[in-house]
């Protein structure tokens, strides 16, 4: 389940790790156009990672920090991909990330999978690298994270065949602003509680 986004291949963050999901949905084919993204080799995204208790999902257990660095770029099927390093106090994980004109993709054993759709509309749907169905619930949503306040965030919920798994806020410029993962409560079957939250702290282009 733990699907830290640009790692889920990144390691699907691949920025952002996975359980079995409903895989009977169509996948999104990545665009072959070049991205207008400002992300380049050497760009660094810094996030706070907040873990919550496994009983109620309301008490903060720890807050740590990690970075996502675009180490270098590589060409795959005539497309520009970045080799991304997710680094925290425990070490590093690596994955492939692409910022296309239509969205951000990660690359894993199942090929290229969309993680965030750009210029999205309410009810747009895709299947991510963890085989979770993502649905855009709102656009131009306001959100405040350590990096600052934003009014242009997409709000997306992702689910497996049975339950809500993640909530995500992102935009076309700063990308992932906040990601929340949910797990089933061990004391309340059928109730999903907050497992962890990632929030953007800074970006260095």
Secondary structure, 3 states (H helix, E strand, C coil): CCCCCEEECCEEEEECCCCCCCCCCCCCCCCCCCCCCCCCCCCEEEEEEEEECCCCCCCEEEEEEEEEEEEEEEEECCEEEEEEEEEECCEEEEEEEEECCCEEEEEECCEEEEEEECCCCCCCEEECCCCCEEEEEEEEEEEEECCEEEEEEEEEEEECCCCEEEEEEECCCCCEEEEEEEEECCCCCCCEEEEEEEEEEEEEC
